């Protein structure tokens, strides 16, 4: 199924060379999430064709982090979404060991650390991680570079910035993340607070990617493991009886359609947690099984993954024909952990 979904996405892959490169360029975050899932899957399945395809993408981008969309230079260099492709470069580096693949990512992190971001947490400020999606896009790259360089200053910086975001956007009462501060006072039709399914999926999947690169003895691990477990406990309780999560976590009746990207991201985190001893028990096993089979049920005969909410910042209506590369990337992250889980059981 993972290969079927991958092949559909590769055949239907496209990107823009002009206009909105932030969302649609070859190195944009939606495409980077696809690459991130694909590199994990390709390594697991030892698929040389997929690895060569990814290497070709890297050559086309010259292994450089995005810096060419039309905004101020400072905005470009700090924006968390532009760091996502860096995670892919590091993962490909770990296969081919070409140091060119690391150069741009390390250079960007060094620049940001030497030019500290504006600490204001309002969503208008994109220098800090002021929206919850950012916790998927940037923090794991700091952990990857720290691991490659054995320099813990990257982790010190990441930890400080990450905790700023948690302190600001994590609702302790609901145990969920607001997308950003513009949603603090907004409510769904049923009166509940607005907690976006994919937004919380970004956070918990980002935590999984971060924990993959934090050494077991790292002083930072207990905080991130505890946050991961707390969020997973809450999210698993919000999965519907068919195995899906919805665009709105607390008002699914207003958004009754399945939402594939949230379901894939959260299921990936469940699988990672089970595989690494962070989650235990029948409820998590059941959640994973239900999520995986639910997602398989919305892949069409050609391999297209449907019901993926388009680029947005909050819950929106979703239809069967909607898809996006980040949904496929999340599916492949999950498939990789499912595959590993089968090996662990054997």
C-alpha positions in Angstrom: 0.0 0.0 0.0 2.9 2.4 0.8 4.4 1.8 -2.6 1.1 2.2 -4.3 0.5 5.6 -2.6 4.1 6.7 -3.3 4.0 5.8 -7.0 0.7 7.8 -7.4 2.3 10.8 -5.8 5.5 10.6 -7.8 3.5 10.3 -11.1 1.4 13.3 -10.1 4.2 15.3 -8.5 4.5 18.9 -9.6 5.9 22.2 -8.2 5.9 25.9 -9.0 9.0 27.8 -10.2 7.3 31.2 -9.7 4.9 33.0 -7.4 4.1 31.2 -4.1 7.2 29.1 -3.6 6.7 29.0 0.1 3.7 26.6 -0.4 4.3 25.2 -3.9 8.0 25.4 -4.7 10.1 22.2 -5.0 11.6 22.8 -1.5 8.3 24.0 0.1 7.1 22.5 3.3 4.2 20.5 1.7 6.7 18.8 -0.6 9.3 18.4 2.1 6.8 16.5 4.3 6.3 14.1 1.4 10.1 13.7 1.0 10.5 13.2 4.7 8.0 10.3 4.7 9.5 8.9 1.5 13.1 8.8 2.7 12.0 6.9 5.8 10.0 4.5 3.7 12.7 4.1 1.0 15.3 3.2 3.6 13.0 0.7 5.3 12.1 -1.0 2.0 15.6 -0.5 0.6 14.0 1.0 -2.5 16.8 2.4 -4.6 14.5 3.9 -7.1 12.9 6.1 -4.5 16.2 7.0 -3.0 17.5 8.1 -6.4 14.4 10.1 -7.0 15.0 11.9 -3.6 18.7 12.4 -4.5 17.6 14.1 -7.8 15.3 16.4 -5.8 18.3 17.4 -3.6 20.4 18.1 -6.7 17.7 20.3 -8.1 17.6 22.3 -4.9 21.4 22.2 -4.5 20.7 20.9 -1.0 19.9 24.5 0.0 17.2 25.6 2.4 14.5 27.9 0.8 15.4 31.6 0.7 13.9 32.8 -2.5 10.2 33.5 -1.9 9.1 37.2 -1.9 9.3 38.4 1.6 11.9 40.2 3.7 15.2 38.4 4.1 14.8 38.1 7.9 11.3 36.5 7.4 12.8 33.9 5.0 15.7 33.0 7.2 13.7 32.5 10.4 10.5 31.0 9.1 10.1 27.4 10.6 8.4 26.0 7.5 11.6 26.6 5.5 13.5 24.3 7.8 11.5 21.2 7.0 13.4 20.4 3.8 16.6 20.4 6.0 15.4 17.4 7.9 15.2 15.6 4.5 18.7 16.6 3.6 20.1 15.2 6.9 18.3 11.9 6.4 19.6 11.6 2.8 23.1 12.5 4.1 22.9 9.6 6.5 22.6 7.3 3.4 25.2 8.9 1.1 27.5 10.7 3.5 28.0 13.7 1.3 28.7 16.7 3.6 27.3 19.1 1.0 23.9 17.8 2.0 24.4 19.2 5.6 26.1 22.5 4.8 23.0 24.7 4.2 21.1 23.3 7.1 23.9 23.9 9.5 24.6 27.3 8.1 21.0 28.4 8.6 20.8 27.1 12.2 24.1 28.9 13.0 22.8 32.1 11.6 19.5 32.0 13.6 21.3 31.1 16.8 23.8 34.0 16.2 20.9 36.4 15.4 18.2 35.5 18.0 14.6 35.7 16.8 12.1 38.3 18.0 10.6 36.6 21.1 7.1 38.1 20.6 4.7 35.2 20.4 1.9 36.8 18.4 1.2 35.0 15.2 2.2 38.1 13.2 5.8 37.3 14.2 7.2 34.5 12.1 10.7 34.7 13.6 9.7 32.6 16.6 7.7 29.4 16.5 4.4 31.2 17.1 2.1 28.6 15.4 1.9 24.9 16.4 2.8 23.5 13.0 6.3 25.0 13.5 7.0 22.3 16.1 7.1 19.7 13.3 9.0 21.9 10.8 12.0 23.1 12.7 12.9 21.5 16.1 13.8 18.1 14.8 16.4 19.7 12.5 18.2 21.2 15.5 18.3 17.7 17.1 19.6 16.2 13.9 22.4 18.7 13.5 23.3 18.4 17.2 23.6 14.6 16.7 25.8 15.0 13.6 28.1 17.7 15.0 28.0 16.5 18.7 27.3 20.1 19.6 24.6 20.5 22.3 24.3 24.2 21.7 21.7 23.4 19.0 19.7 21.5 21.6 20.0 24.3 24.1 18.5 26.7 21.6 15.8 24.4 20.4 14.7 23.5 23.9 14.3 27.2 24.8 12.3 28.0 21.7 10.2 24.9 21.9 9.2 25.5 25.5 8.2 29.1 24.7 5.7 27.7 22.2 4.4 25.1 24.6 4.0 27.7 27.3 2.0 30.0 25.0 -0.1 27.6 22.9 -0.7 24.5 25.0 -4.1 24.6 26.7 -3.6 22.9 30.1 -7.3 22.4 30.6 -8.0 20.7 27.3 -4.5 19.2 27.0 -4.4 20.3 23.3 -2.5 22.9 21.3 -4.1 26.0 19.8 -2.9 26.6 16.3 -1.8 30.2 17.2 -3.0 33.0 19.5 -5.6 34.2 17.0 -7.7 31.2 18.2 -7.6 31.8 21.9 -11.0 33.5 22.0 -12.7 31.8 19.1 -15.3 29.0 19.5 -16.8 26.3 17.3 -20.5 26.2 16.6 -21.0 23.9 19.6 -19.3 26.4 21.9 -16.0 24.4 22.2 -12.6 25.9 21.8 -11.1 25.5 18.3 -8.4 22.8 18.2 -7.3 21.9 14.7 -6.8 18.2 14.0 -3.9 18.5 11.7 -2.3 21.2 13.9 -2.2 18.9 16.9 -1.0 16.1 14.5 1.9 18.3 13.5 2.9 18.7 17.1 2.8 15.1 18.1 4.4 13.9 14.9 7.1 16.5 15.4 7.7 15.2 18.9 8.2 11.8 17.5 10.7 13.1 14.9 12.4 15.0 17.7 12.7 12.1 20.0 14.2 10.0 17.2 17.2 12.3 17.3 17.5 12.9 21.0 20.0 10.5 22.6 18.6 8.4 25.4 20.8 10.0 27.9 20.0 13.6 26.9 18.8 15.8 29.7 16.0 17.1 27.5 14.3 13.7 26.9 12.1 13.5 30.0 10.3 16.8 29.2 9.6 15.8 25.6 8.6 12.2 26.4 6.2 13.5 29.0 4.7 16.0 26.6 4.3 13.3 24.0 2.6 11.0 26.3 0.2 13.7 27.7 -0.8 14.8 24.2 -1.2 11.2 22.9 -3.4 10.3 25.9 -5.8 13.1 24.9 -5.7 12.6 21.2 -6.4 8.9 21.3 -9.6 9.7 23.1 -10.7 11.9 20.3 -10.5 9.3 17.5 -13.8 8.4 16.1 -15.3 4.8 15.9 -14.2 4.5 12.3 -10.5 5.2 13.1 -10.4 8.8 11.9 -9.6 12.1 13.5 -11.5 15.1 12.2 -10.5 18.7 11.1 -12.0 20.0 14.4 -11.0 17.9 17.4 -13.8 19.1 19.7 -16.6 19.7 17.2 -16.5 16.7 14.8 -20.2 17.0 14.1 -19.5 20.3 12.3 -16.8 18.6 10.3 -18.0 15.0 9.9 -15.8 14.1 7.0 -12.6 12.1 7.7 -9.4 14.1 7.6 -6.5 12.0 6.3 -3.5 14.2 7.2 -4.5 14.5 10.9 -5.3 10.8 11.0 -1.9 9.9 9.4 0.1 12.2 11.6 -1.5 11.1 14.9 -1.4 7.4 13.9 2.3 7.8 13.1 2.9 9.1 16.5 0.9 6.3 18.1 3.0 3.7 16.1 6.2 5.4 17.0 5.2 5.5 20.7 4.3 1.8 20.7 7.5 0.8 18.9 9.7 2.7 21.3 8.0 1.9 24.6 6.6 5.4 25.2 3.0 4.1 24.8 1.6 0.9 26.1 -1.8 -0.8 26.4 -4.7 -2.1 24.4 -6.2 1.4 23.7 -3.1 2.4 21.8 -2.9 -0.9 19.9 -6.6 -0.5 18.9 -6.1 3.1 18.0 -3.2 2.3 15.7 -5.0 -0.6 14.0 -8.2 1.5 13.5 -6.2 4.5 12.1 -4.2 2.4 9.7 -7.2 0.5 8.3 -9.2 3.7 8.1 -6.5 5.4 6.0 -6.2 2.3 3.7 -9.9 2.6 3.1 -9.6 6.0 1.6 -6.8 5.2 -0.9 -8.4 4.7 -4.3 -7.6 2.1 -6.9 -4.9 4.2 -8.5 -3.2 4.9 -5.1 -4.5 8.4 -4.5 -5.0 9.3 -0.8 -8.2 11.3 -0.5 -9.8 13.4 2.2 -6.7 15.5 2.8 -7.5 19.0 4.1 -5.9 21.6 1.8 -3.3 24.1 3.1 -5.0 26.1 5.9 -4.6 27.2 9.6 -7.9 25.9 11.0 -10.7 23.3 10.5 -12.2 23.4 7.0 -14.5 21.1 5.0 -12.8 18.2 3.4 -13.9 16.1 0.4 -12.9 12.8 -1.1 -11.1 14.3 -4.1 -8.8 16.4 -2.0 -5.2 15.3 -1.6 -1.8 16.9 -0.9 1.8 15.7 -0.7 2.0 16.3 3.0 -0.8 13.9 3.5 1.1 11.2 1.6 4.3 12.0 3.5 2.4 11.5 6.8 1.0 8.2 5.4 4.5 7.0 4.6 5.9 8.0 8.1 3.1 5.8 9.5 3.7 3.0 7.0 7.3 2.9 8.0 6.5 2.5 11.7 3.8 -0.2 10.8 6.5 -2.0 8.9 8.9 -1.8 11.8 6.2 -3.0 14.1 5.7 -6.1 12.1 9.4 -6.8 12.4 9.4 -6.2 16.1 6.5 -8.6 16.5 8.3 -11.2 14.5 
